[in-house]
Amino acid sequence: MTEGYLYTLLALMSFGSLGVFHKLADTFRSRPSSVNALLYAWSLVFAALTLAIKGAGWGAPGSVPALAIPFGVSASIAILAFQAGIRHGDIATSWLAINLSSGVPTVASILIYHEPVGWKRAIALSLIPVSMALLWKDKRDAERRS
């Protein structure tokens, strides 16, 4: 197995377990800001360990922090919003909505960078609004039953 596949599998497992841990934190009534701070602290530890093990050096061009800071703030706000929203719904719906949001940068990259859209990507993108409508309908039906 190549190194790229290993990283991909680790990313999938880590990202998938992130939602479970957020729901677990909510079950134990942890504050979202504390969970968010720990998430970023551990990310820093793993990044530092990776740099130390690979010996890639610590220097980075000035554009890296200029991009990393606004993206980090944006990710932090998204995680806090997810943690606040998960208290009002089940994890399956919340996590699915988070994953469907990947359609936004996909559409942006098609419009901005003129990436080609094959028939598979077109079908996948067209199913995002259908999925969101079904999630909305499921939530509405669940509220009517209770």
VMD Tcl script that builds the backbone (N, CA, C; Angstrom):
set m [mol new atoms 438]
animate dup $m
set s [atomselect $m all]
$s set {name element resname resid chain x y z} {
  {N N MET 1 A 0.868 -1.188 0.000}
  {CA C MET 1 A 0.000 0.000 0.000}
  {C C MET 1 A 0.899 1.231 0.000}
  {N N THR 2 A 0.584 2.152 -0.857}
  {CA C THR 2 A 1.405 3.353 -0.924}
  {C C THR 2 A 1.074 4.280 0.232}
  {N N GLU 3 A 1.959 5.203 0.449}
  {CA C GLU 3 A 1.808 6.165 1.540}
  {C C GLU 3 A 0.556 7.020 1.361}
  {N N GLY 4 A 0.223 7.378 0.121}
  {CA C GLY 4 A -0.964 8.192 -0.159}
  {C C GLY 4 A -2.250 7.504 0.265}
  {N N TYR 5 A -2.345 6.185 -0.010}
  {CA C TYR 5 A -3.545 5.447 0.389}
  {C C TYR 5 A -3.656 5.349 1.905}
  {N N LEU 6 A -2.522 5.187 2.560}
  {CA C LEU 6 A -2.524 5.128 4.019}
  {C C LEU 6 A -3.047 6.433 4.615}
  {N N TYR 7 A -2.555 7.554 4.087}
  {CA C TYR 7 A -3.012 8.852 4.571}
  {C C TYR 7 A -4.497 9.050 4.284}
  {N N THR 8 A -4.947 8.587 3.121}
  {CA C THR 8 A -6.363 8.716 2.775}
  {C C THR 8 A -7.227 7.917 3.743}
  {N N LEU 9 A -6.833 6.679 4.030}
  {CA C LEU 9 A -7.599 5.851 4.969}
  {C C LEU 9 A -7.591 6.446 6.374}
  {N N LEU 10 A -6.436 6.941 6.808}
  {CA C LEU 10 A -6.365 7.580 8.127}
  {C C LEU 10 A -7.256 8.817 8.186}
  {N N ALA 11 A -7.274 9.596 7.112}
  {CA C ALA 11 A -8.116 10.789 7.071}
  {C C ALA 11 A -9.592 10.410 7.124}
  {N N LEU 12 A -9.983 9.391 6.367}
  {CA C LEU 12 A -11.379 8.957 6.377}
  {C C LEU 12 A -11.800 8.458 7.750}
  {N N MET 13 A -10.960 7.640 8.369}
  {CA C MET 13 A -11.294 7.117 9.698}
  {C C MET 13 A -11.348 8.247 10.728}
  {N N SER 14 A -10.396 9.148 10.666}
  {CA C SER 14 A -10.346 10.253 11.630}
  {C C SER 14 A -11.527 11.198 11.452}
  {N N PHE 15 A -11.818 11.546 10.199}
  {CA C PHE 15 A -12.928 12.459 9.940}
  {C C PHE 15 A -14.258 11.822 10.332}
  {N N GLY 16 A -14.409 10.539 10.055}
  {CA C GLY 16 A -15.634 9.842 10.423}
  {C C GLY 16 A -15.819 9.747 11.928}
  {N N SER 17 A -14.740 9.477 12.650}
  {CA C SER 17 A -14.853 9.363 14.106}
  {C C SER 17 A -15.027 10.725 14.772}
  {N N LEU 18 A -14.686 11.795 14.071}
  {CA C LEU 18 A -14.845 13.140 14.625}
  {C C LEU 18 A -16.297 13.418 14.999}
  {N N GLY 19 A -17.228 13.045 14.130}
  {CA C GLY 19 A -18.650 13.238 14.422}
  {C C GLY 19 A -19.101 12.445 15.637}
  {N N VAL 20 A -18.603 11.224 15.767}
  {CA C VAL 20 A -18.960 10.389 16.917}
  {C C VAL 20 A -18.443 11.025 18.199}
  {N N PHE 21 A -17.214 11.515 18.167}
  {CA C PHE 21 A -16.654 12.141 19.366}
  {C C PHE 21 A -17.374 13.449 19.722}
  {N N HIS 22 A -17.824 14.188 18.716}
  {CA C HIS 22 A -18.594 15.404 18.999}
  {C C HIS 22 A -19.905 15.051 19.704}
  {N N LYS 23 A -20.578 14.002 19.240}
  {CA C LYS 23 A -21.832 13.587 19.872}
  {C C LYS 23 A -21.568 13.062 21.280}
  {N N LEU 24 A -20.467 12.349 21.461}
  {CA C LEU 24 A -20.087 11.862 22.782}
  {C C LEU 24 A -19.820 13.035 23.723}
  {N N ALA 25 A -19.133 14.048 23.229}
  {CA C ALA 25 A -18.871 15.244 24.042}
  {C C ALA 25 A -20.181 15.920 24.428}
  {N N ASP 26 A -21.130 15.964 23.494}
  {CA C ASP 26 A -22.434 16.553 23.801}
  {C C ASP 26 A -23.168 15.729 24.850}
  {N N THR 27 A -23.054 14.404 24.779}
  {CA C THR 27 A -23.697 13.524 25.757}
  {C C THR 27 A -23.156 13.786 27.157}
  {N N PHE 28 A -21.866 14.050 27.255}
  {CA C PHE 28 A -21.247 14.337 28.550}
  {C C PHE 28 A -21.324 15.815 28.923}
  {N N ARG 29 A -22.085 16.584 28.142}
  {CA C ARG 29 A -22.326 18.011 28.388}
  {C C ARG 29 A -21.039 18.836 28.410}
  {N N SER 30 A -20.107 18.483 27.538}
  {CA C SER 30 A -18.879 19.264 27.413}
  {C C SER 30 A -19.176 20.554 26.664}
  {N N ARG 31 A -18.451 21.597 26.994}
  {CA C ARG 31 A -18.634 22.871 26.293}
  {C C ARG 31 A -18.027 22.774 24.899}
  {N N PRO 32 A -18.753 23.233 23.875}
  {CA C PRO 32 A -18.216 23.173 22.510}
  {C C PRO 32 A -16.882 23.890 22.343}
  {N N SER 33 A -16.702 25.020 23.029}
  {CA C SER 33 A -15.444 25.756 22.880}
  {C C SER 33 A -14.262 24.961 23.440}
  {N N SER 34 A -14.482 24.205 24.507}
  {CA C SER 34 A -13.407 23.384 25.071}
  {C C SER 34 A -13.039 22.246 24.133}
  {N N VAL 35 A -14.057 21.601 23.575}
  {CA C VAL 35 A -13.814 20.513 22.623}
  {C C VAL 35 A -13.078 21.051 21.403}
  {N N ASN 36 A -13.487 22.211 20.930}
  {CA C ASN 36 A -12.853 22.840 19.768}
  {C C ASN 36 A -11.388 23.165 20.063}
  {N N ALA 37 A -11.112 23.705 21.243}
  {CA C ALA 37 A -9.730 24.036 21.617}
  {C C ALA 37 A -8.871 22.775 21.676}
  {N N LEU 38 A -9.413 21.693 22.240}
  {CA C LEU 38 A -8.658 20.442 22.295}
  {C C LEU 38 A -8.425 19.866 20.900}
  {N N LEU 39 A -9.412 19.984 20.041}
  {CA C LEU 39 A -9.270 19.500 18.669}
  {C C LEU 39 A -8.097 20.190 17.980}
  {N N TYR 40 A -8.033 21.511 18.095}
  {CA C TYR 40 A -6.957 22.249 17.446}
  {C C TYR 40 A -5.617 22.022 18.141}
  {N N ALA 41 A -5.625 21.840 19.455}
  {CA C ALA 41 A -4.368 21.572 20.170}
  {C C ALA 41 A -3.784 20.229 19.726}
  {N N TRP 42 A -4.626 19.197 19.636}
  {CA C TRP 42 A -4.135 17.891 19.201}
  {C C TRP 42 A -3.717 17.923 17.739}
  {N N SER 43 A -4.401 18.712 16.917}
  {CA C SER 43 A -3.983 18.857 15.522}
  {C C SER 43 A -2.582 19.446 15.447}
  {N N LEU 44 A -2.313 20.432 16.289}
  {CA C LEU 44 A -0.987 21.042 16.341}
  {C C LEU 44 A 0.066 20.022 16.777}
  {N N VAL 45 A -0.264 19.204 17.779}
  {CA C VAL 45 A 0.671 18.184 18.255}
  {C C VAL 45 A 0.986 17.190 17.131}
  {N N PHE 46 A -0.046 16.710 16.446}
  {CA C PHE 46 A 0.190 15.738 15.364}
  {C C PHE 46 A 0.969 16.362 14.202}
  {N N ALA 47 A 0.681 17.600 13.872}
  {CA C ALA 47 A 1.424 18.271 12.803}
  {C C ALA 47 A 2.890 18.444 13.197}
  {N N ALA 48 A 3.139 18.831 14.447}
  {CA C ALA 48 A 4.518 19.005 14.922}
  {C C ALA 48 A 5.258 17.674 14.933}
  {N N LEU 49 A 4.583 16.603 15.368}
  {CA C LEU 49 A 5.216 15.279 15.363}
  {C C LEU 49 A 5.543 14.823 13.945}
  {N N THR 50 A 4.633 15.065 13.022}
  {CA C THR 50 A 4.860 14.691 11.629}
  {C C THR 50 A 6.060 15.438 11.061}
  {N N LEU 51 A 6.143 16.741 11.334}
  {CA C LEU 51 A 7.288 17.522 10.853}
  {C C LEU 51 A 8.587 17.047 11.493}
  {N N ALA 52 A 8.534 16.705 12.778}
  {CA C ALA 52 A 9.741 16.256 13.471}
  {C C ALA 52 A 10.197 14.898 12.940}
  {N N ILE 53 A 9.262 13.993 12.699}
  {CA C ILE 53 A 9.615 12.655 12.214}
  {C C ILE 53 A 10.127 12.708 10.778}
  {N N LYS 54 A 9.466 13.472 9.939}
  {CA C LYS 54 A 9.857 13.553 8.520}
  {C C LYS 54 A 11.092 14.429 8.321}
  {N N GLY 55 A 11.404 15.277 9.293}
  {CA C GLY 55 A 12.562 16.154 9.164}
  {C C GLY 55 A 12.417 17.164 8.039}
  {N N ALA 56 A 11.188 17.598 7.780}
  {CA C ALA 56 A 10.930 18.512 6.666}
  {C C ALA 56 A 11.296 19.952 7.001}
  {N N GLY 57 A 11.572 20.230 8.219}
  {CA C GLY 57 A 11.896 21.595 8.613}
  {C C GLY 57 A 10.647 22.346 9.050}
  {N N TRP 58 A 10.867 23.460 9.723}
  {CA C TRP 58 A 9.758 24.212 10.312}
  {C C TRP 58 A 9.415 25.479 9.539}
  {N N GLY 59 A 10.233 25.845 8.584}
  {CA C GLY 59 A 10.019 27.089 7.852}
  {C C GLY 59 A 8.869 26.968 6.863}
  {N N ALA 60 A 8.207 28.072 6.639}
  {CA C ALA 60 A 7.118 28.115 5.661}
  {C C ALA 60 A 7.091 29.506 5.036}
  {N N PRO 61 A 6.684 29.594 3.780}
  {CA C PRO 61 A 6.559 30.914 3.149}
  {C C PRO 61 A 5.520 31.765 3.880}
  {N N GLY 62 A 5.635 33.062 3.755}
  {CA C GLY 62 A 4.714 33.977 4.433}
  {C C GLY 62 A 3.268 33.806 4.011}
  {N N SER 63 A 3.044 33.263 2.827}
  {CA C SER 63 A 1.661 33.064 2.375}
  {C C SER 63 A 0.945 31.954 3.154}
  {N N VAL 64 A 1.705 31.049 3.756}
  {CA C VAL 64 A 1.083 29.947 4.492}
  {C C VAL 64 A 0.291 30.458 5.702}
  {N N PRO 65 A 0.902 31.254 6.611}
  {CA C PRO 65 A 0.101 31.769 7.724}
  {C C PRO 65 A -1.019 32.698 7.254}
  {N N ALA 66 A -0.767 33.433 6.182}
  {CA C ALA 66 A -1.799 34.342 5.669}
  {C C ALA 66 A -3.026 33.579 5.203}
  {N N LEU 67 A -2.832 32.377 4.721}
  {CA C LEU 67 A -3.962 31.534 4.324}
  {C C LEU 67 A -4.470 30.691 5.486}
  {N N ALA 68 A -3.559 30.185 6.305}
  {CA C ALA 68 A -3.941 29.263 7.379}
  {C C ALA 68 A -4.815 29.928 8.437}
  {N N ILE 69 A -4.543 31.155 8.770}
  {CA C ILE 69 A -5.307 31.814 9.834}
  {C C ILE 69 A -6.777 31.998 9.459}
  {N N PRO 70 A -7.117 32.594 8.305}
  {CA C PRO 70 A -8.548 32.710 8.003}
  {C C PRO 70 A -9.231 31.361 7.780}
  {N N PHE 71 A -8.516 30.404 7.203}
  {CA C PHE 71 A -9.111 29.090 7.012}
  {C C PHE 71 A -9.323 28.391 8.354}
  {N N GLY 72 A -8.388 28.542 9.270}
  {CA C GLY 72 A -8.537 27.957 10.607}
  {C C GLY 72 A -9.698 28.565 11.365}
  {N N VAL 73 A -9.837 29.892 11.278}
  {CA C VAL 73 A -10.972 30.560 11.929}
  {C C VAL 73 A -12.292 30.076 11.330}
  {N N SER 74 A -12.335 29.956 10.018}
  {CA C SER 74 A -13.538 29.471 9.340}
  {C C SER 74 A -13.879 28.047 9.776}
  {N N ALA 75 A -12.869 27.186 9.840}
  {CA C ALA 75 A -13.094 25.805 10.287}
  {C C ALA 75 A -13.558 25.764 11.740}
  {N N SER 76 A -13.001 26.621 12.556}
  {CA C SER 76 A -13.393 26.672 13.963}
  {C C SER 76 A -14.857 27.084 14.113}
  {N N ILE 77 A -15.272 28.073 13.357}
  {CA C ILE 77 A -16.675 28.506 13.395}
  {C C ILE 77 A -17.585 27.385 12.917}
  {N N ALA 78 A -17.174 26.679 11.864}
  {CA C ALA 78 A -17.975 25.570 11.345}
  {C C ALA 78 A -18.125 24.468 12.390}
  {N N ILE 79 A -17.056 24.147 13.096}
  {CA C ILE 79 A -17.117 23.095 14.112}
  {C C ILE 79 A -18.001 23.529 15.272}
  {N N LEU 80 A -17.874 24.780 15.701}
  {CA C LEU 80 A -18.736 25.262 16.788}
  {C C LEU 80 A -20.206 25.252 16.371}
  {N N ALA 81 A -20.487 25.618 15.123}
  {CA C ALA 81 A -21.869 25.580 14.631}
  {C C ALA 81 A -22.379 24.140 14.582}
  {N N PHE 82 A -21.528 23.216 14.154}
  {CA C PHE 82 A -21.916 21.807 14.132}
  {C C PHE 82 A -22.215 21.318 15.534}
  {N N GLN 83 A -21.357 21.669 16.509}
  {CA C GLN 83 A -21.568 21.225 17.880}
  {C C GLN 83 A -22.841 21.817 18.471}
  {N N ALA 84 A -23.150 23.042 18.117}
  {CA C ALA 84 A -24.399 23.641 18.604}
  {C C ALA 84 A -25.602 22.976 17.945}
  {N N GLY 85 A -25.497 22.652 16.665}
  {CA C GLY 85 A -26.604 22.048 15.950}
  {C C GLY 85 A -26.856 20.604 16.324}
  {N N ILE 86 A -25.826 19.880 16.724}
  {CA C ILE 86 A -25.974 18.466 17.026}
  {C C ILE 86 A -26.837 18.248 18.277}
  {N N ARG 87 A -26.940 19.272 19.108}
  {CA C ARG 87 A -27.793 19.170 20.303}
  {C C ARG 87 A -29.270 19.127 19.948}
  {N N HIS 88 A -29.606 19.584 18.743}
  {CA C HIS 88 A -31.007 19.675 18.343}
  {C C HIS 88 A -31.410 18.609 17.334}
  {N N GLY 89 A -30.532 17.673 17.053}
  {CA C GLY 89 A -30.866 16.640 16.078}
  {C C GLY 89 A -29.989 15.426 16.254}
  {N N ASP 90 A -30.238 14.432 15.429}
  {CA C ASP 90 A -29.426 13.234 15.523}
  {C C ASP 90 A -28.161 13.384 14.685}
  {N N ILE 91 A -27.162 12.596 15.060}
  {CA C ILE 91 A -25.843 12.729 14.444}
  {C C ILE 91 A -25.870 12.362 12.967}
  {N N ALA 92 A -26.710 11.391 12.596}
  {CA C ALA 92 A -26.742 10.962 11.196}
  {C C ALA 92 A -27.132 12.122 10.276}
  {N N THR 93 A -28.157 12.854 10.662}
  {CA C THR 93 A -28.607 13.979 9.840}
  {C C THR 93 A -27.577 15.097 9.832}
  {N N SER 94 A -27.062 15.443 10.998}
  {CA C SER 94 A -26.087 16.534 11.092}
  {C C SER 94 A -24.820 16.212 10.314}
  {N N TRP 95 A -24.315 15.007 10.463}
  {CA C TRP 95 A -23.068 14.639 9.808}
  {C C TRP 95 A -23.253 14.542 8.302}
  {N N LEU 96 A -24.424 14.075 7.875}
  {CA C LEU 96 A -24.700 14.012 6.440}
  {C C LEU 96 A -24.732 15.416 5.839}
  {N N ALA 97 A -25.356 16.345 6.555}
  {CA C ALA 97 A -25.404 17.727 6.059}
  {C C ALA 97 A -23.998 18.323 5.960}
  {N N ILE 98 A -23.155 18.040 6.942}
  {CA C ILE 98 A -21.772 18.522 6.909}
  {C C ILE 98 A -21.042 17.951 5.688}
  {N N ASN 99 A -21.209 16.675 5.433}
  {CA C ASN 99 A -20.526 16.045 4.305}
  {C C ASN 99 A -21.074 16.528 2.969}
  {N N LEU 100 A -22.367 16.824 2.913}
  {CA C LEU 100 A -22.934 17.333 1.673}
  {C C LEU 100 A -22.441 18.750 1.369}
  {N N SER 101 A -21.973 19.449 2.396}
  {CA C SER 101 A -21.480 20.808 2.180}
  {C C SER 101 A -20.219 20.831 1.325}
  {N N SER 102 A -19.605 19.682 1.101}
  {CA C SER 102 A -18.431 19.644 0.219}
  {C C SER 102 A -18.807 20.000 -1.212}
  {N N GLY 103 A -20.083 20.007 -1.513}
  {CA C GLY 103 A -20.525 20.421 -2.845}
  {C C GLY 103 A -20.265 21.890 -3.112}
  {N N VAL 104 A -20.226 22.709 -2.060}
  {CA C VAL 104 A -20.004 24.149 -2.234}
  {C C VAL 104 A -18.621 24.428 -2.850}
  {N N PRO 105 A -17.518 23.899 -2.265}
  {CA C PRO 105 A -16.232 24.159 -2.914}
  {C C PRO 105 A -16.107 23.472 -4.280}
  {N N THR 106 A -16.820 22.377 -4.460}
  {CA C THR 106 A -16.778 21.710 -5.768}
  {C C THR 106 A -17.391 22.600 -6.842}
  {N N VAL 107 A -18.550 23.163 -6.541}
  {CA C VAL 107 A -19.193 24.067 -7.497}
  {C C VAL 107 A -18.329 25.307 -7.711}
  {N N ALA 108 A -17.735 25.827 -6.635}
  {CA C ALA 108 A -16.872 27.004 -6.760}
  {C C ALA 108 A -15.661 26.704 -7.646}
  {N N SER 109 A -15.073 25.520 -7.483}
  {CA C SER 109 A -13.907 25.201 -8.313}
  {C C SER 109 A -14.297 25.021 -9.775}
  {N N ILE 110 A -15.508 24.566 -10.023}
  {CA C ILE 110 A -15.980 24.445 -11.408}
  {C C ILE 110 A -16.170 25.836 -12.017}
  {N N LEU 111 A -16.766 26.741 -11.233}
  {CA C LEU 111 A -17.032 28.083 -11.742}
  {C C LEU 111 A -15.769 28.943 -11.832}
  {N N ILE 112 A -14.906 28.857 -10.836}
  {CA C ILE 112 A -13.724 29.725 -10.787}
  {C C ILE 112 A -12.582 29.180 -11.643}
  {N N TYR 113 A -12.291 27.882 -11.484}
  {CA C TYR 113 A -11.134 27.305 -12.168}
  {C C TYR 113 A -11.506 26.537 -13.433}
  {N N HIS 114 A -12.795 26.539 -13.764}
  {CA C HIS 114 A -13.289 25.895 -14.983}
  {C C HIS 114 A -12.881 24.423 -15.067}
  {N N GLU 115 A -12.991 23.729 -13.919}
  {CA C GLU 115 A -12.687 22.300 -13.919}
  {C C GLU 115 A -13.725 21.567 -14.763}
  {N N PRO 116 A -13.290 20.551 -15.481}
  {CA C PRO 116 A -14.245 19.821 -16.320}
  {C C PRO 116 A -15.250 19.042 -15.469}
  {N N VAL 117 A -16.476 18.961 -15.960}
  {CA C VAL 117 A -17.528 18.243 -15.248}
  {C C VAL 117 A -17.943 17.057 -16.108}
  {N N GLY 118 A -17.541 15.869 -15.679}
  {CA C GLY 118 A -17.958 14.649 -16.354}
  {C C GLY 118 A -19.359 14.266 -15.910}
  {N N TRP 119 A -19.881 13.221 -16.507}
  {CA C TRP 119 A -21.251 12.827 -16.190}
  {C C TRP 119 A -21.371 12.309 -14.762}
  {N N LYS 120 A -20.332 11.658 -14.211}
  {CA C LYS 120 A -20.391 11.160 -12.826}
  {C C LYS 120 A -20.463 12.325 -11.840}
  {N N ARG 121 A -19.624 13.328 -12.047}
  {CA C ARG 121 A -19.621 14.495 -11.163}
  {C C ARG 121 A -20.935 15.265 -11.288}
  {N N ALA 122 A -21.461 15.362 -12.495}
  {CA C ALA 122 A -22.733 16.065 -12.702}
  {C C ALA 122 A -23.869 15.362 -11.961}
  {N N ILE 123 A -23.898 14.040 -12.011}
  {CA C ILE 123 A -24.934 13.287 -11.296}
  {C C ILE 123 A -24.780 13.485 -9.789}
  {N N ALA 124 A -23.537 13.380 -9.293}
  {CA C ALA 124 A -23.293 13.548 -7.856}
  {C C ALA 124 A -23.715 14.939 -7.385}
  {N N LEU 125 A -23.367 15.960 -8.136}
  {CA C LEU 125 A -23.729 17.325 -7.755}
  {C C LEU 125 A -25.240 17.542 -7.813}
  {N N SER 126 A -25.895 16.927 -8.781}
  {CA C SER 126 A -27.348 17.111 -8.873}
  {C C SER 126 A -28.094 16.384 -7.762}
  {N N LEU 127 A -27.460 15.398 -7.141}
  {CA C LEU 127 A -28.109 14.682 -6.039}
  {C C LEU 127 A -28.004 15.413 -4.698}
  {N N ILE 128 A -27.114 16.402 -4.599}
  {CA C ILE 128 A -26.965 17.140 -3.340}
  {C C ILE 128 A -28.253 17.873 -2.965}
  {N N PRO 129 A -28.858 18.658 -3.866}
  {CA C PRO 129 A -30.119 19.308 -3.475}
  {C C PRO 129 A -31.235 18.302 -3.171}
  {N N VAL 130 A -31.240 17.185 -3.885}
  {CA C VAL 130 A -32.240 16.144 -3.605}
  {C C VAL 130 A -32.045 15.600 -2.193}
  {N N SER 131 A -30.795 15.338 -1.818}
  {CA C SER 131 A -30.486 14.849 -0.469}
  {C C SER 131 A -30.903 15.853 0.594}
  {N N MET 132 A -30.604 17.115 0.354}
  {CA C MET 132 A -30.972 18.140 1.332}
  {C C MET 132 A -32.495 18.250 1.469}
  {N N ALA 133 A -33.211 18.147 0.362}
  {CA C ALA 133 A -34.674 18.201 0.416}
  {C C ALA 133 A -35.228 17.006 1.182}
  {N N LEU 134 A -34.659 15.838 0.971}
  {CA C LEU 134 A -35.111 14.652 1.702}
  {C C LEU 134 A -34.795 14.752 3.199}
  {N N LEU 135 A -33.631 15.327 3.524}
  {CA C LEU 135 A -33.307 15.553 4.940}
  {C C LEU 135 A -34.305 16.513 5.579}
  {N N TRP 136 A -34.647 17.582 4.873}
  {CA C TRP 136 A -35.612 18.547 5.388}
  {C C TRP 136 A -36.972 17.878 5.593}
  {N N LYS 137 A -37.404 17.073 4.621}
  {CA C LYS 137 A -38.690 16.385 4.712}
  {C C LYS 137 A -38.688 15.386 5.867}
  {N N ASP 138 A -37.593 14.646 6.046}
  {CA C ASP 138 A -37.489 13.691 7.139}
  {C C ASP 138 A -37.578 14.401 8.489}
  {N N LYS 139 A -36.894 15.528 8.613}
  {CA C LYS 139 A -36.920 16.307 9.869}
  {C C LYS 139 A -38.331 16.826 10.134}
  {N N ARG 140 A -38.998 17.318 9.101}
  {CA C ARG 140 A -40.357 17.835 9.244}
  {C C ARG 140 A -41.318 16.712 9.645}
  {N N ASP 141 A -41.192 15.543 9.036}
  {CA C ASP 141 A -42.047 14.407 9.379}
  {C C ASP 141 A -41.807 13.943 10.816}
  {N N ALA 142 A -40.545 13.940 11.241}
  {CA C ALA 142 A -40.214 13.541 12.608}
  {C C ALA 142 A -40.804 14.512 13.626}
  {N N GLU 143 A -40.779 15.815 13.295}
  {CA C GLU 143 A -41.351 16.810 14.203}
  {C C GLU 143 A -42.875 16.668 14.281}
  {N N ARG 144 A -43.520 16.305 13.198}
  {CA C ARG 144 A -44.973 16.108 13.201}
  {C C ARG 144 A -45.361 14.899 14.036}
  {N N ARG 145 A -44.531 13.833 13.996}
  {CA C ARG 145 A -44.828 12.621 14.766}
  {C C ARG 145 A -44.707 12.854 16.259}
  {N N SER 146 A -43.803 13.733 16.658}
  {CA C SER 146 A -43.586 13.935 18.109}
  {C C SER 146 A -44.399 15.060 18.678}
}
mol reanalyze $m
mol bondsrecalc $m
mol representation Tube
mol addrep $m
